[in-house]
Amino acid sequence: MSQVAYVRGANIPGWIWVVLLWALMAFPAVSLRGTHFEEGTVIGLARGAVEDGQWLTPHLYGVRYIERPVLLSWIAAAIGKLSGGVSVWSARIPHLLFLLAGGLMVFHLVLPHTRKAPAVFGALCWFACPMVSQKFVTAEPDVTLSVLLFGGFFLWWKGVSSGSTSIFRWLAIGVLLAAAGLAKGPQPITYFALGVGAYLLVKRRWSDIPGFVFANAMAGLTVAAWYWMVMIPGDVKAWILHSRLSEGMTLMQWVRDHLDFVLSLFLVEWLPGSVLLFPAIVALARNAFGRERDLMLAAVLYATVASMLLIWPGGVATRYAMPANLALAVVGGILFDRWWATRPWLIAVSNTVVTGISTALIVLGWIVIPAAPIAFSQSKTSAQTIAAVRDAMQGTLYVTTSADLNTLAYVAAPIRMVGLTDIANLKPPAFAILRGSEVAEIIAQKPDFAAIAHATLN
């Protein structure tokens, strides 16, 4: 008991609590969890830069991949270049650092307006929101994008709160926004452009308009320059397809898709922020806040204005709204302090969500995954099977677009992604990963094709 009392009495800085909680949720899961979701793509593109020298124009095992710029893969490639090769850690280390940076920014925005505990709670609202928690150790570009965008918001607000938003600050903001644009393309930059732009209009901060325009133009031109440098005939059509503007949805499909999007956001993905968002808007309209009112207004505008644009002609996915979660975390931290006594049921619901998801992450990483490692590392297991076969058959591994990219993340080079016709014309012996249906399709076209199965992958 004396040790507990000592910890409670110690004046431990809040940011240390944020780091400790982040580490408790990240480790040891990050070292045990096999690649999943889109991690295989991120790592494959990084390997294309290091192994094939394709830095400007991303390539995935030899196939040109120009859906969007791929900042996280470039960072992973740079780490791999310095460390002797791209690995899963090359992608997960920067991902986790971006995740931590987001939590620390939320903490430092909330702290001047509250006590230490609510500021830590705000950081936890970012770590434990369902949209982020399910990818806590998964290196995908959405977290990178969200944190870079919010970094621009963070720098801007620090300037506003200090009474000085200099051109050098706007330059730094422009760099962060440009980096965000290079993470997933230009569309997400609208979170800063529309959210901060709305605040400037509401508060009539006309003197900030030139710097605001400069930062956004800097970001837009940077991203446009990348698209221009990599573009070849036919790419524009592919980019329109990637932006989901040419999906040919019927009105009923569009309504169903967007209704599912909105319900998923407010009932699941934006928790706990979605519980507090509408009460916060009402409180802002009633001028119910004190000195924290301006930050609350800025955070609410950042989270909501650009998110409304996601109701657009094409399809939409909830991950597109991840940037809003950082601003909602700021709202959560401030309201945790302000409404603890006056609206306890709202805070109790939010606190239950954060505590439950945080606990689940810790239990998953420290108990469940270590107790059943094979169930959470199927991509590693499949890669080991490939490696065992490859020991007896050296050379290039050929795969098709049906290959599991998460498994390939663990497989040594060289790997080439080709079509079935190319595989049918390979000079034997050659090593390829094929589905049974693909073998049958090749044999139908080329009856003398001989395939020997060395192993079966799950």
Secondary structure, 3 states (H helix, E strand, C coil): CHHHHHHHHCCCCHHHHHHHHHHHHHCCHHHHCCCCCCHHHHHHHHHHHHHHCCCCCCEECCEECCCCCCHHHHHHHHHHHHHCCCCHHHHHHHHHHHHHHHHHHHHHHHHHHCCHHHHHHHHHHHHCCHHHHCCCCCCCHHHHHHHHHHHHHHHHHHHHHHCCCCHHHHHHHHHHHHHHHHHHCCHHHHHHHHHHHHHHHHHCCHHHHHHHHHHHHHHHHHHHHHHHHHCCCCHHHHHHHHCCCCCCCCHHHHHHHHHHHHHHHHHHHCCCHHHHHHHHHHHHHCCCCCCCHHHHHHHHHHHHHHHHCCCCCCCCCHHHHCCHHHHHHHHHHHHHHHCCCCCHHHHHHHHHHHHHHHHHHHHHHHHHHHHCHHHHCHHHHHHHHHHHHHCCCCCCEEECCCCCHHHHCCCCCCEEECCHHHHHCCCCCCEEECCHHHHHHHHHHCCCCCCCCCCCCC
